[in-house]
Amino acid sequence: MEDSLDTRLYPEPSLSQVGSWRVSSLPSGSPQLPSPTGPSLETARAHILALGPQQLLAQDEEGDTLLHLFAARGLRWAAYAAAEVLQMYRQLDIREHKGKTPLLVAAAANQPLIVEDLLNLGAEPNATDHQGRSVLHVAATYGLPGVLSAVFKSGIQVDLEARDFEGLTPLHTAVLALNAAMLPASVCPRMQSSQARDRLACVQMLLQMGASHTSQEIKSNKTILHLAVQAANPTLVQLLLGLPRGDLRAFVNMKAHGNTALHMAAALPPGPPQEAIVRHLLAAGADPTLRNLENEQPVHLLRPGPGPEGLRQLLKRSRTAPPGLSS
């Protein structure tokens, strides 16, 4: 997973050399763009009109057009004016060397206003890069709730269940990104970093937008609940079990290659996160009598030793208790 935004890939543009932009190559310095704070849209349109379509459609050795650079640097009015021209030539989704359209570049650079502008101007909302990542995947990867909000505010229909080339939906991606940012064994939300809070916000926003919490990733059939349990993330497990939709008991007992979330929780290292997760799952209706492909029940996956003895007794009692009395 990438750790920083893609703006580092794009040089700071500069005005004296805009006229030197050519299809074959870039000048030694970067082309200058209208100031991001001073000019209005009309001023930006005048600059863009002076360049002409040939220079706007030109791509450098990495496939970047001026619109890609404008988007990466947050030059909203320049990007808007350039996008209007590219729209006329049906080139609004022109791709750079990694397959990113200007929309995907704007998303990776955390430029929500430009994302919303490009969508409203007709950019393909479900365009993907060479890794199969859509604008939603990009926002989820980097933990950019502002970008997700811009997509939502645009009112444009996007595919919430699109799969990247790893078989992950944007929601799977957001959960994996959150797991990577969480403090080890963090049970208290107040202990989360600002990065983790942003990534948690992305998970919540995707769910609010209608992403399916029951979608299973392609490689191992894990749901987001399996992913949260696998990372020993009790905060996220509790959030997911509180979702007010569908059949909670069926969701909790979904299997990933034979293992329920409770199987996976039982196999975690002993400690407070494991105990919290097991108790949350049992309270939500996890069935401790279900067996995996090796014919094992969750209690059989607890590690030996005195550490998990309390959970061992809890799971044994829960196997004989009526539903709803397992917590």
VEXTORPA-13895 format. One record per residue: x, y, z of N, C-alpha, C in turn. Coordinates in steps of 0.2 Angstrom, whole numbers, padded with zeros to 4 digits, always signed. Each point is the difference from the previous one (the first is absolute). Layout:
// VEXTORPA-13895
XYZXYZXYZ/...
// end
This chain:
// VEXTORPA-13895
+0004-0006+0000-0004+0006+0000+0004+0006+0000/-0001+0005-0004+0004+0006+0000-0001+0004+0006/+0005+0004+0002+0000+0003+0006-0002+0008-0001/+0002+0003-0005-0001+0007-0001-0004+0001-0006/-0002+0007-0001-0005+0001-0005+0005+0001-0007/-0004+0000-0005+0004+0000-0007+0002+0007-0002/-0001+0005+0004+0002+0007-0002+0008+0000-0001/+0004-0004+0004+0007+0000-0001+0002-0003-0007/-0004-0003-0004+0002-0002-0007+0000+0006-0005/-0003+0005+0002-0002+0006-0005+0004+0006+0002/+0004+0002-0004+0004+0006+0001-0004+0007+0001/+0003+0004+0003-0004+0007+0001+0000+0003-0006/-0006+0002-0003+0000+0003-0007+0002+0008+0001/+0003+0003-0006+0002+0007+0000-0001+0003-0006/-0004+0010-0003-0004+0003-0005+0005+0001-0006/+0006+0001+0001+0005+0002-0005+0001-0005-0005/-0001-0006+0002+0001-0006-0005-0006-0003-0002/-0006+0002+0001-0006-0003-0003+0000+0000-0007/+0002+0005-0003+0001+0000-0008+0005-0005-0002/+0004-0003+0004+0005-0005-0003-0003-0007+0001/-0006-0001+0002-0002-0007+0001-0001-0003-0007/+0003-0006-0001-0001-0003-0006-0002-0007+0001/-0002-0003-0006-0002-0007+0001+0006-0005+0001/+0005+0002-0003+0006-0005+0000+0004+0000+0007/+0000+0006+0003+0004+0000+0006-0002+0007+0004/+0002+0000+0006-0001+0006+0005+0007+0004+0000/-0001+0006+0001+0006+0004+0001+0004-0002+0006/+0006+0002+0001+0003-0001+0006-0003+0002+0007/-0003+0006-0001-0004+0002+0006-0007-0002-0001/-0004+0000+0005-0007-0002+0000-0005+0006-0003/-0005-0001-0004-0004+0005-0002-0004+0004+0005/+0000+0006+0000-0003+0004+0005-0008+0001-0001/-0004+0000+0005-0007+0000+0000-0002+0006+0003/-0007+0002-0001-0002+0005+0004+0000-0001+0007/+0001+0006+0004+0000-0001+0007-0006-0003+0003/+0001-0004+0005-0006-0004+0003-0004+0004+0004/+0002+0006+0002-0004+0004+0004-0003+0006-0003/+0004+0003-0005-0002+0007-0002-0005+0000-0005/+0001-0004-0006-0005+0002-0006-0007-0004+0001/-0004+0003-0003-0007-0003-0001+0000-0005-0005/-0006-0004-0001-0001-0005-0005+0001+0004-0007/-0003+0006+0000+0001+0003-0007+0007+0001-0002/+0004+0002+0005+0007+0002-0001+0003-0007-0002/-0001-0005+0003+0003-0007-0002-0002-0002-0007/-0007+0001-0001-0002-0001-0007+0004+0003-0005/+0002+0007+0001+0003+0004-0005+0007-0003-0001/+0004-0003+0006+0006-0003-0001+0000-0006-0004/-0005-0004+0001-0001-0007-0003-0002+0001-0007/-0004+0005-0002-0002+0002-0007+0007+0002-0004/+0004+0003+0004+0006+0003-0004+0005-0006-0001/-0001-0005+0004+0005-0006-0002-0002-0004-0006/-0007-0001-0001-0002-0004-0005-0001-0007+0001/-0004-0004-0003-0001-0007+0001+0006-0004-0001/+0004+0001-0005+0006-0004-0001+0004-0001+0006/+0001+0006+0004+0005+0000+0006-0004-0003+0006/-0007+0001+0000-0004-0003+0005+0000-0008+0000/+0000-0002-0006-0001-0008-0002+0007-0003+0000/+0006+0004+0000+0006-0003+0000+0002-0004+0007/+0004-0005-0001+0002-0004+0006+0007+0000+0000/+0003+0000+0007+0007+0000+0001+0002-0008-0001/+0006-0001+0002+0003-0007+0000-0003-0004+0005/-0004+0002+0005-0003-0004+0004-0008+0000-0001/-0002+0003-0005-0007+0000-0002-0004+0005+0003/+0003+0005+0003-0004+0005+0004-0001+0006-0005/-0007+0002+0000-0002+0006-0003+0001+0006+0005/-0002+0006-0003+0000+0006+0005-0006-0002+0005/-0005-0003-0002-0006-0001+0005+0003-0004+0005/+0003-0006-0001+0003-0004+0005+0004+0004+0005/+0004+0005-0002+0005+0004+0004-0005+0005+0004/-0005+0003-0003-0004+0005+0003-0004-0004+0006/-0002-0006-0002-0004-0004+0006+0005-0002+0005/+0006-0002-0001+0004-0002+0005+0002+0006+0005/+0001+0006-0003+0002+0005+0004-0006+0005+0003/-0006-0003-0001-0006+0004+0003-0001+0007-0003/+0002+0000-0007-0002+0007-0003-0007-0001-0003/-0005+0002+0004-0007-0002-0002-0002+0004-0006/+0001+0006-0001-0003+0003-0006+0004-0001-0006/+0006-0001+0001+0004-0002-0006-0002-0007-0002/-0001-0005+0005-0003-0007-0002-0007+0001-0003/-0004+0004+0003-0007+0000-0003+0000+0003-0007/+0004+0005-0002+0000+0003-0006+0003-0005-0005/+0006-0004+0002+0003-0005-0005-0005-0006-0001/-0004-0002+0006-0004-0005-0001-0006+0002-0005/-0002+0006+0000-0005+0002-0005+0002-0001-0007/+0006+0001-0001+0003-0001-0007+0000-0007-0002/+0003-0004+0005+0001-0007-0001-0007-0004-0001/-0005+0003+0004-0006-0003-0001-0003+0001-0007/+0001+0006-0003-0002+0001-0007+0003-0005-0005/+0007-0002+0002+0003-0005-0005-0001-0007+0003/-0004-0001+0004-0001-0007+0003+0006-0003+0003/+0004+0004+0003+0006-0002+0003+0001+0001+0007/-0006+0001+0004+0000+0001+0007+0003-0006+0004/+0000-0006-0003+0002-0006+0004+0007-0002-0003/+0004+0004-0003+0006-0001-0002+0005-0003+0005/+0004-0005-0001+0004-0004+0005+0007+0002+0000/+0003+0000+0006+0007+0001+0000+0003-0007+0001/+0007-0001+0001+0003-0006-0001-0002-0005+0005/-0003+0001+0006-0002-0005+0004-0008-0001+0000/-0003+0003-0006-0007-0001-0001-0004+0004+0003/+0002+0005+0003-0004+0005+0004-0003+0005-0004/-0006+0001+0000-0004+0006-0003+0001+0006+0004/-0001+0006-0002+0000+0006+0004-0004-0001+0006/-0006-0003+0000-0004-0001+0006+0004-0004+0005/+0003-0005-0002+0004-0005+0005+0006+0004+0002/+0003+0004-0004+0006+0004+0003-0003+0005+0005/-0005+0004-0001-0003+0004+0005-0002-0003+0006/-0003-0006+0000-0001-0004+0006+0006-0002+0004/+0005-0002-0004+0006-0002+0004+0004+0006+0003/-0001+0005-0003+0003+0007+0003-0005+0003+0005/-0005-0003+0002-0005+0002+0005-0002+0007-0002/-0003+0001-0006-0003+0006-0002-0007-0001-0002/-0004+0000+0006-0008-0001-0001-0003+0005-0004/+0001+0006+0000-0003+0005-0005+0001-0002-0007/+0006-0002-0002+0001-0001-0007-0003-0007-0002/+0000-0005+0005-0004-0006-0001-0007+0001-0002/-0003+0004+0004-0007+0002-0001-0001+0004-0006/+0004+0004-0002+0000+0004-0006+0000-0005-0006/+0005-0004+0000+0001-0005-0006-0006-0005-0001/-0002-0002+0006-0006-0004-0001-0006+0004-0003/-0001+0006+0002-0006+0004-0002+0001+0002-0008/+0007+0000-0002+0001+0001-0007+0000-0006-0004/-0001-0006+0003-0001-0006-0004+0005-0005+0000/+0005+0001+0005+0005-0005+0000-0003-0007+0002/+0003-0005-0003-0002-0007+0002+0001-0002+0007/-0006-0001+0004+0001-0001+0007+0003-0006+0002/-0001-0005-0005+0002-0007+0002+0007-0002-0004/+0003+0005-0002+0007-0001-0003+0005-0003+0005/+0004-0005-0003+0005-0003+0005+0007+0001-0003/+0005-0001+0004+0007+0001-0002+0002-0007-0001/+0007-0001-0001+0003-0006-0002-0001-0006+0006/-0002+0002+0006-0001-0004+0005-0007-0002+0001/-0004+0003-0005-0007-0001+0001-0004+0004+0005/+0004+0005+0003-0003+0004+0005-0004+0006-0003/-0006+0001+0003-0005+0005-0002+0002+0006+0005/-0004+0006-0001+0001+0006+0004-0002-0002+0007/-0005-0005+0001-0001-0002+0007+0005-0004+0003/+0003-0004-0004+0006-0004+0003+0006+0004+0002/+0001+0005-0004+0005+0005+0001-0001+0004+0007/-0006+0002+0000-0002+0004+0007+0001-0005+0006/-0002-0006-0001+0000-0005+0005+0007-0002+0002/+0004-0001-0005+0007-0001+0001+0004+0005+0004/-0001+0006-0001+0004+0006+0003-0004+0002+0006/-0006-0002+0001-0004+0003+0006-0002+0007-0002/-0004+0001-0005-0002+0007-0002-0007+0001+0000/-0003+0002+0006-0007+0000+0001-0003+0006-0004/+0004+0006-0001-0002+0005-0004-0001-0002-0007/+0004-0004-0003-0001-0002-0007-0007-0004-0001/-0001-0005+0005-0006-0004+0000-0006+0005+0001/+0001+0005+0004-0006+0005+0001-0001+0004-0007/+0005+0001-0004-0001+0004-0006-0003-0005-0005/+0002-0006+0000-0004-0005-0005-0007+0000+0002/-0002-0001+0006-0007+0000+0003-0003+0006-0002/+0003+0006+0001-0004+0006-0001-0001+0002-0008/+0004-0003-0004-0001+0001-0007-0006-0003-0002/-0003-0005+0003-0006-0003-0002+0001-0005-0006/+0006-0001-0002+0002-0005-0005-0001-0007+0002/-0003-0004-0004+0000-0008+0002+0007-0003+0000/+0002-0003+0005+0007-0003+0000-0002-0008+0002/+0005-0004-0002-0001-0007+0001+0004-0002+0007/-0004+0000+0005+0002-0002+0007+0003-0007+0001/-0002-0004-0005+0003-0007+0001+0005-0002-0006/+0003+0005-0003+0005-0001-0005+0006-0004+0004/+0003-0004-0004+0006-0004+0003+0006+0002-0004/+0005+0001+0004+0007+0002-0003+0003-0007-0002/+0006+0000-0002+0003-0006-0003+0002-0005+0006/-0001+0002+0006+0001-0005+0006-0006-0003+0002/-0006+0002-0003-0006-0002+0002-0004+0003+0005/+0003+0007+0002-0003+0003+0006-0004+0006-0003/-0006+0001+0004-0004+0005-0001+0003+0006+0004/-0003+0007-0002+0003+0005+0004-0001-0001+0008/-0005-0003+0002-0001-0001+0007+0005-0005+0003/+0001-0005-0004+0006-0005+0003+0006+0004+0000/+0002+0005-0005+0006+0004+0000+0000+0004+0006/-0006+0003+0002+0000+0005+0005+0001-0003+0007/-0002-0006+0001+0001-0004+0006+0007-0002+0001/+0003-0003-0006+0007-0002+0000+0004+0006+0002/-0001+0006-0003+0004+0006+0002-0001+0002+0007/-0006+0000+0002-0001+0001+0008+0003-0004+0004/+0000-0007-0002+0004-0005+0005+0007+0002+0000/+0003+0002-0006+0007+0002+0000+0002+0006+0004/-0005+0004+0001+0001+0007+0003-0001-0001+0008/-0004-0005+0002-0002+0000+0007+0006-0002+0004/+0000+0003+0006+0005-0002+0005+0000-0007+0002/+0005-0004+0001+0000-0007+0002-0005-0001+0006/-0004-0004+0000-0005-0002+0005-0003+0006+0003/-0002+0005-0004-0004+0006+0002-0007-0002+0001/-0002+0000+0006-0007-0001+0002-0004+0007+0000/+0004+0005+0002-0003+0007+0001+0000+0004-0006/-0006+0003-0002+0001+0004-0006+0004+0006+0001/+0000+0003+0006+0004+0006+0002+0007-0001-0002/+0003-0006+0000+0007-0002-0001+0001+0000-0008/-0004+0001-0004+0001-0001-0007+0004+0007-0002/+0004-0001-0005+0003+0005-0004-0005+0004-0004/+0002+0006-0002-0004+0004-0005-0001-0004-0006/+0005-0004-0003+0000-0004-0006-0005-0005+0001/+0000-0003+0006-0005-0006+0001-0007+0003+0001/-0001+0006+0002-0007+0003+0001-0002+0002-0007/+0004+0002-0005-0002+0002-0007-0002-0007-0003/+0004-0005+0001-0002-0006-0003-0006-0004+0002/-0001+0001+0007-0007-0002+0003-0005+0004-0003/+0001+0006-0001-0006+0005-0003-0001-0003-0007/+0005-0002-0004-0001-0003-0007-0004-0006+0000/+0001-0005+0005-0004-0006+0001-0007+0002+0001/-0001+0005+0005-0007+0002+0002-0004+0003-0006/+0004+0004-0004-0003+0004-0006-0002-0005-0005/+0004-0005-0001-0001-0005-0006-0007-0004+0002/+0000-0002+0007-0006-0003+0002-0006+0004-0001/+0000+0006+0002-0005+0005-0001-0002+0001-0007/+0005+0000-0004-0002+0001-0007-0003-0007-0003/+0000-0005+0003-0004-0006-0002+0005-0006-0002/+0006+0000+0002+0005-0005-0001-0003-0006+0004/+0001-0006-0003-0003-0006+0003+0005-0003+0005/-0002-0001+0006+0004-0002+0005+0001-0008+0000/-0004-0003-0004+0001-0007-0001+0004-0003-0006/+0002+0005-0004+0004-0001-0006+0007-0004+0002/+0002-0005-0003+0005-0004+0001+0006+0001-0005/+0006+0001+0003+0006+0001-0005+0001-0007-0003/+0003+0001-0006+0000-0006-0005+0005-0005+0002/+0006+0002+0003+0005-0005+0001-0002-0005+0006/-0003+0002+0005-0001-0004+0006-0007+0000+0003/-0004+0004-0004-0007+0000+0002-0002+0004+0007/+0005+0004+0002-0001+0003+0006-0005+0006-0001/-0004+0001+0005-0004+0007+0001+0004+0005+0004/-0002+0006+0000+0003+0005+0004+0000-0002+0007/-0004-0004+0003+0000-0003+0007+0006-0004+0001/+0001-0005-0005+0005-0004+0000+0007+0004+0000/+0000+0005-0004+0006+0004+0000+0002+0004+0006/-0006+0002+0003+0001+0004+0007+0002-0005+0005/-0003-0006+0000+0002-0005+0005+0007-0002-0001/+0002-0001-0006+0007-0003-0001+0005+0005+0002/-0001+0007+0000+0004+0005+0002+0000+0001+0008/-0005-0004+0003-0001+0001+0008-0002+0007+0001/-0005+0003-0004-0002+0007+0001-0007+0000+0003/+0000+0000+0007-0007-0001+0003-0004+0007-0001/+0003+0005-0001-0004+0006-0001-0004+0000-0007/+0003-0003-0005-0003+0000-0007-0005-0006+0001/+0002-0006+0003-0005-0005+0001-0006+0002+0003/+0000+0004+0005-0006+0003+0004-0004+0004-0005/+0004+0005-0004-0004+0004-0004-0004-0004-0005/+0003-0005-0003-0003-0004-0006-0006-0004+0003/+0001-0002+0006-0006-0004+0003-0006+0004+0002/+0001+0007+0000-0005+0004+0002-0003+0003-0006/+0001-0002-0006-0003+0002-0006-0007-0002+0000/-0005+0005-0001-0007-0001+0000-0003-0002-0007/+0003-0006-0002-0003-0002-0007+0001-0008+0000/-0005-0003-0003+0000-0007-0002+0000-0004+0006/+0002-0007-0001-0001-0005+0005+0007+0000+0003/+0001+0002+0007+0006+0001+0003+0003-0007+0001/-0004-0005+0002+0002-0007+0002+0003-0003-0007/-0003+0001-0005+0002-0003-0006+0007+0003-0002/+0000+0007+0001+0007+0003-0002+0005-0002+0004/-0001-0001+0007+0005-0002+0005+0003-0007-0002/-0005-0004-0002+0002-0007-0002+0002-0002-0007/+0001+0005-0004+0003-0001-0007+0007-0003+0001/+0001-0004-0005+0006-0004+0000+0005+0002-0005/+0006+0000+0001+0006+0002-0005+0004-0007+0000/-0001-0003-0005+0004-0007-0001-0001-0004+0006/-0007+0000+0002-0002-0005+0006+0001+0003+0007/+0003+0006+0000+0001+0003+0007-0005+0006+0001/-0003+0000+0006-0004+0006+0002+0004+0005+0003/-0002+0006+0001+0003+0005+0004+0002-0003+0007/-0004-0004+0003+0001-0003+0006+0006-0005+0000/+0000-0004-0005+0006-0004-0001+0007+0004+0000/+0000+0006-0004+0005+0004-0001+0002+0003+0007/-0005+0002+0004+0001+0003+0006+0003-0004+0005/-0002-0007+0000+0003-0005+0005+0007-0001-0002/+0002+0001-0006+0007-0002-0002+0005+0006+0001/-0003+0006+0003+0004+0006+0001+0005-0001+0006/+0005+0003+0001+0004+0000+0006-0004+0002+0006/+0001-0004+0006-0004+0002+0006+0002+0007+0002/-0005+0003+0003+0000+0007+0002-0006+0004+0000/+0000+0006+0003-0007+0004+0000-0003+0001-0007/+0004+0001-0005-0004+0001-0007-0004-0007-0002/+0004-0005+0001-0004-0007-0002-0006-0001+0005/+0000+0001+0006-0005-0001+0004-0006+0005-0001/+0002+0006-0002-0006+0005-0002-0003-0002-0006/+0004-0002-0005-0003-0002-0006-0005-0006+0000/+0003-0005+0004-0004-0006+0001-0007+0001+0003/+0000+0004+0005-0006+0002+0004-0004+0004-0004/+0002+0005-0004-0004+0004-0005-0003-0005-0005/+0003-0005-0003-0002-0004-0005-0006-0005+0003/+0001-0002+0006-0005-0005+0003-0006+0004+0002/+0001+0006+0002-0006+0005+0002-0004+0001-0007/+0003+0000-0005-0003+0002-0007-0003-0006-0003/+0001-0006+0003-0003-0006-0003+0004-0005-0003/+0007+0001+0001+0005-0005-0003-0002-0007+0003/+0001-0005-0005-0002-0007+0002+0006-0004+0002/+0002-0001+0006+0006-0004+0002+0000-0007-0002/-0006-0003-0003-0001-0007-0002+0002-0001-0007/+0001+0005-0004+0002+0000-0007+0007-0003-0001/+0001-0004-0005+0006-0003-0001+0003+0002-0007/+0007+0001+0000+0003+0002-0006+0002-0006-0004/+0004+0001-0005+0001-0006-0005+0004-0005+0003/+0003+0001+0006+0004-0005+0003-0004-0003+0006/-0007+0001+0000-0004-0002+0005+0001+0002+0007/+0003+0006+0000+0002+0003+0007-0006+0006+0001/-0001+0000+0007-0004+0005+0002+0004+0005+0003/-0002+0007+0001+0004+0005+0003+0004-0002+0006/-0003-0003+0004+0004-0002+0007+0006-0004-0002/+0000-0004-0005+0006-0004-0002+0006+0004-0002/-0002+0006-0002+0006+0004-0003+0003+0005+0005/-0003+0000+0007+0004+0004+0005+0007-0003+0001/+0004+0004+0001+0007-0002+0002+0001-0004+0006/+0004-0005+0001+0001-0003+0006+0003+0004+0006/-0001-0001+0006+0003+0003+0005-0006+0004+0004/+0002+0003+0006-0005+0002+0004-0003+0007-0002/+0003+0003-0005-0002+0007-0002-0007+0000-0002/-0002-0004-0005-0007+0000-0002-0005-0004+0003/+0002-0002+0006-0005-0005+0004-0007+0003+0001/+0000+0006+0002-0007+0003+0000-0004+0000-0006/+0003+0001-0006-0004+0000-0006-0001-0007-0002/+0004-0005+0002-0002-0007-0001-0006-0002+0004/-0001+0002+0006-0006-0002+0004-0006+0004-0003/+0001+0006-0002-0005+0004-0003-0003-0003-0006/+0005-0002-0005-0002-0003-0006-0004-0007+0001/+0003-0004+0005-0004-0006+0002-0007+0001+0002/+0000+0005+0005-0007+0002+0002-0005+0002-0005/+0003+0004-0005-0004+0003-0005-0002-0005-0005/+0003-0006+0000-0002-0005-0005-0006-0003+0002/-0002+0000+0007-0006-0003+0002-0005+0005+0002/+0002+0007+0000-0005+0005+0003-0005+0001-0006/-0006+0002+0002-0005+0002-0005+0002+0007-0004/-0002+0001-0006+0002+0006-0003-0001+0006+0004/+0005+0005+0000-0002+0006+0004+0003+0000+0007/+0002-0006+0002+0003+0000+0007+0007-0002+0000/+0004+0001-0005+0007-0001-0001+0004+0005+0002/-0002+0006+0002+0005+0005+0001+0001+0001+0008/
// end
